């Protein structure tokens, strides 16, 4: 009788393990598969947000856009708090930001170069509503481009000609 319980328990655990493994395999997303094929790009996710990106160093905004396009990608957008956390977590993984007390900033795909007034996302051209709510008011200037500063996950405006690190992303 005891042997039957042990066998039954092993069968149940095996079945659960098989189901969990099957579910995990099905969760490999199209983006993750696509990302694995692009040299230098990494796949990361946080909650419901997933990104395939590469972090690059120091270029002007326009050159960053061109470099990303040259790799079959685009300058990355970080539209929600979860997007910002995902970027921060990846940089923390690379540079141990938290332990070192190190912080950086990077361009995001948001600018007002089109008309000098309305900030628009580079990926879909959609304007952001209430820019002063999205962009830290203390650092809201007349500049046309935008960076994210990792210390507080703040969004600041900056000069598009500044040489700033950036993310390219594949969708």
Secondary structure, 3 states (H helix, E strand, C coil): CHHHHHHHHHHHHHHHHHHHHHHHHHCCCHHHHHHHCCCCCEEEEECCEEEEEEEEEEECHHHHHHHHHHCCCEECCCCCHHHHHHHHHHHHHHHCHHHHCCCCEEEEEEECCCCCCCCEECCCCCECCCHHHHCCHHHCCCCCEEEEECCCCEEEEECCCCCEEEEEEEC
